[in-house]
Amino acid sequence: MRPIPHHPARFTMKSPRRPFSVAVLAVAPLVGALVAAAPAQARTFGLDLSFGSGGIVSTDFAEFIDEGRALLVQNDKPVVAGTASRIVAGMGTSDFGVARYTTDGRPDSSFGSGGKVTTDFFGSADDAYAVAGQPDGAVVAAGRAVTADNLDSDFALARYCRDGTLDSAFGSGGKVHTDFGGTVDVGKAMVRQRDGKIVVAGSTALYPVSVDFALARYHVDGRLDTSFGVGGRVVTKFGGASSATALVLQKDGKIVVTGETERDGFDFGLARYNTNGTLDRGFGDGGLVVTDFGGADQPSALLVDAAGRLVAAGRHSTSSVSSTVALARYRPDGRLDRSFGTGGLVTTEMDNATATAVLAQGSKLLVGAAGEALTLARYHSNGTLDRSFGTDGVLATRFGSSGTYLAALAEDSRGRIVAAGSISIEPDYWGEFFAARFR
């Protein structure tokens, strides 16, 4: 098997307009393992070679495509959730897949079978998009489950005990599904409140009439929390097709959700909710904010920083083949923070990459992007690249054989950065879950 060739790329940042180069670290795939190639140049931040094999570990669930989509670091153990695909009677289908790794990057044999579990809901396609931990060591995965008749999909949640078995005290046999009345209901993001309740955000679609933000809140045992919205559910219309992709909790308990809205084209959309699920009228325009970068814009990640400002990260496209990393920072009232980038916005060209994760590092922002490589970029508080990081602010690491999809970033108790998602591996090039650690 051949290693991935190392070839630095040229990227540019639109604000300010200045070209910069990026260090690319190639990682060569081997059978059953991944080994890091030597870095292109000396650097102070890079793969933690004490983790996995050369800084990375991967998991193959079956003979088909596996997609890691969410990350939790629990007691310094990475937990990756996503889709574990399989072939049934010549047809592809999928289940929730969850993999847990030890602190040194090996599959955690105390979890499930060899460190991984799969969960089927109705015998049809199931996809996990979010994962959260609980104080007792349990893991909750959320996403969507297609009903047995293949005519509908619902929000779906599964809770696993520390050993990977389904928790019978949660929902029905460890599983919960929620129907919003639409044709396609998909949970894309999840947070756990301080009181233990779980909030899931995504979309509900009644094609071709509407696609709207959808939220549900659950008690610790999986029952819908009827004090939230209507019967535990909230649906929010932006005036065009809208789908939530990320959410955060503020210190005051308010819930902020971001996603794509087509009200004025494809734009960043944000909504803020009071603790009872009503829109917070003190945020933006009646609780809603729409941000246009001037093209097709799709947010994927959201954080609230120590100052209470919101940062949304995603992609900005000006043609079918052009994609740039896009960041927007907002003041607590929903107005763009004009001390960040240009008028509150920053775009950075990174080889057709999409920002899929954002992490606060003190006053700085670490942004993860998916594309040809796993790309990390660090920004100062004013939105300029931190050129002391990587090469001129950017570090790209190639895994697998043809591409890397970065789903999430997290920081462990020692300040090390964990990245997770999916990669393609020779010889079949199907995707596998991965976790990588940087220090």
C-alpha positions as CSV (number, residue, x, y, z in Angstrom):
1,M,0.0,0.0,0.0
2,R,1.3,3.4,-0.9
3,P,1.7,6.3,1.5
4,I,-0.1,9.5,0.8
5,P,2.4,11.9,-1.0
6,H,3.2,15.0,0.9
7,H,2.5,18.2,-1.0
8,P,2.1,21.6,0.7
9,A,-0.8,23.7,-0.7
10,R,-1.3,27.4,-1.1
11,F,-4.2,29.0,0.7
12,T,-5.4,32.5,1.0
13,M,-7.4,34.4,3.6
14,K,-9.9,36.9,2.4
15,S,-9.8,39.1,5.4
16,P,-7.1,40.3,5.3
17,R,-6.1,39.4,1.7
18,R,-2.8,37.8,2.0
19,P,-1.5,34.4,0.8
20,F,-0.1,31.9,3.1
21,S,1.3,28.4,2.9
22,V,0.3,25.4,5.1
23,A,2.3,22.6,6.5
24,V,0.9,19.2,5.4
25,L,1.6,16.2,7.5
26,A,1.1,12.9,5.6
27,V,0.1,9.8,7.4
28,A,0.6,6.5,5.6
29,P,-2.1,3.8,6.0
30,L,-1.0,0.2,6.9
31,V,-3.1,-2.9,7.3
32,G,-4.9,-2.7,10.6
33,A,-3.0,0.4,11.7
34,L,-2.1,3.9,10.8
35,V,1.4,5.2,11.1
36,A,2.5,8.9,11.0
37,A,5.0,10.0,8.5
38,A,7.7,12.4,9.5
39,P,6.4,16.0,9.7
40,A,7.4,18.3,6.9
41,Q,9.1,20.7,9.3
42,A,9.7,21.3,13.0
43,R,6.6,22.4,14.8
44,T,5.4,22.9,18.4
45,F,1.9,21.4,17.8
46,G,1.2,18.1,16.1
47,L,0.1,14.5,16.4
48,D,0.5,13.0,19.8
49,L,2.6,9.9,18.9
50,S,1.7,8.3,22.3
51,F,-1.9,7.9,21.1
52,G,-3.0,5.0,18.9
53,S,-0.6,4.3,16.1
54,G,1.3,7.5,15.2
55,G,-1.4,9.6,16.8
56,I,-4.5,8.1,15.3
57,V,-6.8,5.1,15.8
58,S,-9.5,3.9,13.5
59,T,-12.5,1.5,13.7
60,D,-14.1,-0.6,11.0
61,F,-17.6,-1.8,11.9
62,A,-18.5,-3.9,8.8
63,E,-17.9,-4.3,5.1
64,F,-19.5,-1.1,4.1
65,I,-19.2,2.7,4.7
66,D,-18.8,3.8,8.3
67,E,-19.1,7.5,9.1
68,G,-18.0,9.0,12.4
69,R,-20.0,12.2,13.0
70,A,-19.7,13.1,16.7
71,L,-17.1,13.1,19.5
72,L,-17.2,13.0,23.3
73,V,-14.1,12.9,25.5
74,Q,-15.2,11.1,28.7
75,N,-12.5,10.7,31.4
76,D,-10.0,11.4,28.6
77,K,-11.4,8.4,26.6
78,P,-12.6,9.5,23.1
79,V,-16.0,8.3,22.2
80,V,-17.0,8.5,18.5
81,A,-20.6,8.1,17.3
82,G,-22.0,7.9,13.8
83,T,-23.3,5.5,11.2
84,A,-22.2,1.9,11.0
85,S,-23.4,0.7,7.6
86,R,-24.0,-2.9,6.5
87,I,-25.3,-5.0,3.6
88,V,-28.5,-6.9,4.0
89,A,-29.8,-9.0,1.1
90,G,-27.6,-7.0,-1.3
91,M,-28.9,-3.7,0.0
92,G,-27.1,-1.1,2.1
93,T,-28.6,-0.2,5.5
94,S,-27.2,1.4,8.7
95,D,-27.3,1.4,12.5
96,F,-26.1,3.7,15.2
97,G,-22.4,3.0,15.7
98,V,-20.5,4.0,18.8
99,A,-16.7,3.4,19.4
100,R,-14.8,4.0,22.6
101,Y,-11.0,4.2,22.9
102,T,-8.7,4.1,25.9
103,T,-6.7,7.1,26.9
104,D,-3.7,5.8,24.9
105,G,-5.7,5.3,21.7
106,R,-6.6,1.6,21.7
107,P,-10.2,0.2,21.3
108,D,-11.6,0.0,24.8
109,S,-12.4,-3.7,25.3
110,S,-14.6,-2.9,28.3
111,F,-17.1,-1.3,26.0
112,G,-19.3,-3.4,23.8
113,S,-17.6,-5.9,21.6
114,G,-13.9,-5.0,21.1
115,G,-14.7,-1.3,21.9
116,K,-17.7,-0.8,19.6
117,V,-21.5,-1.2,19.6
118,T,-24.2,-0.9,17.0
119,T,-27.9,-0.2,17.6
120,D,-30.9,-0.8,15.3
121,F,-34.3,0.8,15.9
122,F,-36.8,-0.4,13.4
123,G,-34.8,-2.6,11.0
124,S,-34.3,0.3,8.6
125,A,-31.6,2.9,8.3
126,D,-30.4,4.6,11.5
127,D,-27.8,7.4,11.7
128,A,-26.2,8.9,14.8
129,Y,-25.2,12.6,14.5
130,A,-24.5,13.6,18.1
131,V,-23.2,12.2,21.4
132,A,-23.2,13.3,25.0
133,G,-21.9,11.9,28.3
134,Q,-23.6,11.6,31.7
135,P,-22.1,11.8,35.2
136,D,-22.5,8.1,35.8
137,G,-20.4,7.3,32.7
138,A,-23.3,6.6,30.4
139,V,-23.2,7.7,26.8
140,V,-26.2,9.0,24.9
141,A,-26.2,9.0,21.0
142,A,-28.8,10.9,19.0
143,G,-29.8,11.1,15.4
144,R,-32.6,9.6,13.3
145,A,-34.3,6.3,12.8
146,V,-36.2,5.4,9.6
147,T,-39.5,3.6,10.4
148,A,-40.1,0.0,9.4
149,D,-42.2,1.0,6.4
150,N,-39.4,3.3,5.2
151,L,-41.9,6.2,4.9
152,D,-40.9,8.3,7.8
153,S,-37.9,9.1,10.1
154,D,-38.0,10.2,13.7
155,F,-35.6,11.8,16.2
156,A,-33.8,8.8,17.8
157,L,-31.8,8.5,21.0
158,A,-30.0,5.5,22.6
159,R,-28.3,5.4,26.0
160,Y,-25.5,3.1,26.8
161,C,-24.2,2.0,30.1
162,R,-20.5,2.2,30.8
163,D,-20.0,-1.3,29.4
164,G,-21.8,-0.4,26.1
165,T,-25.0,-2.3,26.8
166,L,-28.3,-0.4,26.3
167,D,-29.6,1.2,29.5
168,S,-33.0,-0.4,30.2
169,A,-33.9,2.6,32.4
170,F,-34.0,4.9,29.4
171,G,-37.0,5.0,27.2
172,S,-38.0,1.5,25.9
173,G,-35.1,-0.9,26.3
174,G,-32.6,2.0,26.1
175,K,-34.0,3.6,23.0
176,V,-36.3,6.6,22.4
177,H,-37.8,7.9,19.2
178,T,-39.8,11.2,18.7
179,D,-42.1,12.0,15.8
180,F,-42.8,15.7,15.0
181,G,-45.5,14.9,12.5
182,G,-43.2,15.5,9.5
183,T,-42.1,13.1,6.9
184,V,-38.4,13.4,7.8
185,D,-37.4,14.2,11.4
186,V,-33.6,14.2,12.0
187,G,-31.7,15.0,15.2
188,K,-28.4,16.6,14.4
189,A,-27.0,18.1,17.7
190,M,-27.4,17.5,21.4
191,V,-26.5,19.0,24.8
192,R,-27.0,17.9,28.4
193,Q,-28.2,20.6,30.7
194,R,-26.9,20.9,34.3
195,D,-30.1,19.3,35.6
196,G,-29.5,16.3,33.4
197,K,-32.1,17.0,30.9
198,I,-31.2,16.4,27.2
199,V,-31.9,18.8,24.4
200,V,-31.7,17.6,20.8
201,A,-31.9,19.9,17.8
202,G,-32.4,19.2,14.1
203,S,-35.1,19.5,11.5
204,T,-38.6,18.4,10.7
205,A,-39.7,18.2,7.1
206,L,-43.0,17.8,5.5
207,Y,-42.0,17.7,1.9
208,P,-42.5,19.7,-0.2
209,V,-44.3,22.1,2.1
210,S,-41.7,23.0,4.8
211,V,-38.4,22.2,6.5
212,D,-38.0,23.8,9.9
213,F,-35.8,23.9,13.0
214,A,-36.9,21.2,15.5
215,L,-36.0,20.8,19.1
216,A,-37.0,18.3,21.7
217,R,-36.1,18.1,25.4
218,Y,-36.0,14.9,27.4
219,H,-35.9,13.9,31.1
220,V,-33.0,11.8,32.3
221,D,-35.1,8.7,31.8
222,G,-35.9,9.5,28.1
223,R,-39.4,10.9,28.6
224,L,-40.3,14.1,26.8
225,D,-40.2,17.1,29.1
226,T,-43.6,18.6,28.7
227,S,-42.5,21.9,30.3
228,F,-40.6,22.6,27.1
229,G,-42.4,23.9,24.1
230,V,-45.6,22.0,23.2
231,G,-45.4,18.5,24.7
232,G,-41.6,18.6,24.8
233,R,-41.2,19.8,21.2
234,V,-40.5,23.1,19.5
235,V,-40.6,23.9,15.8
236,T,-39.3,27.2,14.4
237,K,-39.9,28.6,11.0
238,F,-37.4,31.1,9.4
239,G,-39.6,31.8,6.4
240,G,-37.7,29.3,4.2
241,A,-36.4,25.7,4.4
242,S,-34.2,25.6,7.5
243,S,-32.3,22.8,9.2
244,A,-30.5,23.0,12.6
245,T,-27.0,21.5,12.8
246,A,-25.5,22.7,16.1
247,L,-26.5,24.0,19.5
248,V,-25.0,25.4,22.7
249,L,-26.2,26.2,26.2
250,Q,-25.5,29.7,27.6
251,K,-24.6,30.1,31.3
252,D,-28.1,31.4,31.9
253,G,-29.6,28.2,30.6
254,K,-30.8,29.7,27.3
255,I,-30.4,27.5,24.2
256,V,-28.8,28.8,21.0
257,V,-29.2,26.8,17.8
258,T,-27.6,27.4,14.4
259,G,-28.3,25.9,11.0
260,E,-28.8,26.6,7.4
261,T,-31.8,28.7,6.3
262,E,-33.0,29.4,2.8
263,R,-35.0,32.5,3.7
264,D,-32.7,34.7,1.6
265,G,-30.7,32.1,-0.1
266,F,-28.5,29.7,1.8
267,D,-27.4,31.6,4.9
268,F,-26.4,31.1,8.5
269,G,-29.4,31.0,10.7
270,L,-29.4,31.3,14.5
271,A,-32.3,31.0,17.0
272,R,-32.2,31.6,20.8
273,Y,-34.7,30.0,23.1
274,N,-35.7,30.6,26.7
275,T,-35.5,27.7,29.1
276,N,-39.2,26.9,28.4
277,G,-38.6,26.7,24.6
278,T,-40.1,30.1,23.7
279,L,-38.0,32.3,21.4
280,D,-36.0,34.9,23.2
281,R,-37.3,38.2,21.8
282,G,-34.2,40.0,23.0
283,F,-32.0,38.2,20.5
284,G,-31.8,39.4,16.9
285,D,-35.2,39.9,15.3
286,G,-37.7,38.3,17.5
287,G,-35.3,35.6,18.5
288,L,-33.9,34.9,15.1
289,V,-30.7,36.0,13.2
290,V,-29.8,35.4,9.6
291,T,-26.3,36.1,8.3
292,D,-25.4,36.2,4.6
293,F,-21.7,36.0,3.5
294,G,-22.7,36.8,-0.1
295,G,-23.1,33.3,-1.4
296,A,-24.3,29.9,-0.3
297,D,-23.5,29.6,3.4
298,Q,-23.9,26.6,5.7
299,P,-23.0,26.5,9.4
300,S,-21.8,23.3,11.0
301,A,-20.6,24.3,14.5
302,L,-21.3,26.7,17.3
303,L,-19.7,27.8,20.5
304,V,-20.3,30.4,23.2
305,D,-17.0,32.0,24.4
306,A,-16.1,33.2,27.9
307,A,-17.4,36.7,27.1
308,G,-20.8,35.3,26.1
309,R,-20.2,35.9,22.4
310,L,-21.4,33.3,19.9
311,V,-19.2,31.9,17.2
312,A,-20.7,30.0,14.3
313,A,-18.4,28.1,11.8
314,G,-19.2,26.5,8.5
315,R,-18.7,27.1,4.8
316,H,-19.2,29.8,2.3
317,S,-19.4,29.0,-1.4
318,T,-19.5,31.2,-4.4
319,S,-19.7,28.4,-7.0
320,S,-20.3,24.7,-7.1
321,V,-16.6,24.0,-6.9
322,S,-15.5,26.8,-4.5
323,S,-15.8,26.5,-0.7
324,T,-14.1,28.5,2.0
325,V,-14.2,28.2,5.8
326,A,-16.6,30.8,7.2
327,L,-16.8,32.2,10.7
328,A,-19.2,34.7,12.2
329,R,-19.1,36.1,15.7
330,Y,-22.1,37.6,17.5
331,R,-22.6,39.8,20.5
332,P,-24.9,38.4,23.2
333,D,-27.9,40.3,21.7
334,G,-27.4,38.6,18.2
335,R,-25.7,41.6,16.5
336,L,-22.5,40.8,14.6
337,D,-19.4,41.6,16.6
338,R,-17.6,44.1,14.3
339,S,-14.4,43.7,16.3
340,F,-14.0,40.3,14.7
341,G,-12.8,40.0,11.1
342,T,-14.6,42.3,8.7
343,G,-17.9,43.4,10.1
344,G,-18.0,40.2,12.3
345,L,-17.2,37.8,9.4
346,V,-14.1,35.9,8.5
347,T,-13.5,33.6,5.4
348,T,-10.4,31.5,4.8
349,E,-9.7,29.5,1.7
350,M,-8.5,26.0,2.6
351,D,-8.5,23.8,-0.5
352,N,-12.3,23.5,-0.8
353,A,-12.6,22.7,2.9
354,T,-15.6,23.2,5.2
355,A,-15.3,24.2,8.8
356,T,-17.0,21.5,10.9
357,A,-15.7,22.2,14.4
358,V,-14.7,25.2,16.5
359,L,-13.1,25.1,19.9
360,A,-12.2,28.0,22.3
361,Q,-8.5,28.0,23.5
362,G,-8.4,30.9,25.9
363,S,-9.0,34.0,23.8
364,K,-8.1,32.1,20.6
365,L,-10.3,30.0,18.3
366,L,-9.2,26.6,17.0
367,V,-11.2,25.7,13.9
368,G,-11.3,22.2,12.3
369,A,-12.1,21.8,8.6
370,A,-12.9,18.7,6.5
371,G,-11.7,18.3,3.0
372,E,-8.6,16.7,1.3
373,A,-7.0,16.7,4.7
374,L,-7.8,17.3,8.4
375,T,-7.1,21.0,8.6
376,L,-6.7,23.0,11.8
377,A,-6.5,26.7,11.9
378,R,-6.1,29.0,14.9
379,Y,-7.4,32.6,15.0
380,H,-6.7,35.5,17.3
381,S,-9.7,37.1,19.1
382,N,-9.9,39.7,16.3
383,G,-10.3,37.1,13.6
384,T,-6.8,37.2,12.2
385,L,-4.9,33.9,11.8
386,D,-2.4,33.1,14.6
387,R,0.7,32.7,12.5
388,S,2.6,31.1,15.4
389,F,0.4,28.0,14.9
390,G,1.4,25.4,12.3
391,T,2.5,27.3,9.2
392,D,1.1,30.8,9.0
393,G,-1.8,29.7,11.2
394,V,-2.8,26.5,9.5
395,L,-1.8,22.8,9.9
396,A,-3.2,20.1,7.6
397,T,-2.8,16.4,8.3
398,R,-3.6,13.7,5.8
399,F,-5.0,10.3,6.9
400,G,-6.3,7.4,4.9
401,S,-6.2,6.9,1.2
402,S,-8.5,9.5,-0.4
403,G,-10.0,11.9,2.1
404,T,-10.7,12.9,5.7
405,Y,-14.0,14.0,7.1
406,L,-13.5,15.9,10.4
407,A,-16.6,15.8,12.4
408,A,-15.6,17.3,15.8
409,L,-12.9,18.6,18.1
410,A,-12.7,18.4,21.9
411,E,-10.1,19.1,24.6
412,D,-9.2,16.5,27.2
413,S,-8.3,17.2,30.9
414,R,-4.7,17.8,30.0
415,G,-5.3,20.3,27.2
416,R,-4.7,17.9,24.4
417,I,-6.9,18.3,21.3
418,V,-8.9,15.3,20.1
419,A,-10.3,15.2,16.6
420,A,-12.7,12.6,15.2
421,G,-14.6,11.8,12.1
422,S,-14.1,9.3,9.2
423,I,-11.4,8.4,6.8
424,S,-11.1,6.1,3.8
425,I,-8.7,3.2,4.1
426,E,-7.2,0.9,1.5
427,P,-7.9,-1.6,0.0
428,D,-11.6,-1.0,-0.4
429,Y,-11.6,2.7,0.4
430,W,-14.8,2.4,2.5
431,G,-14.9,4.8,5.5
432,E,-13.9,4.1,9.0
433,F,-14.3,6.0,12.3
434,F,-11.2,7.7,13.5
435,A,-9.9,9.5,16.5
436,A,-6.7,11.5,16.5
437,R,-4.9,13.4,19.3
438,F,-2.8,16.5,19.0
439,R,-0.5,18.2,21.5
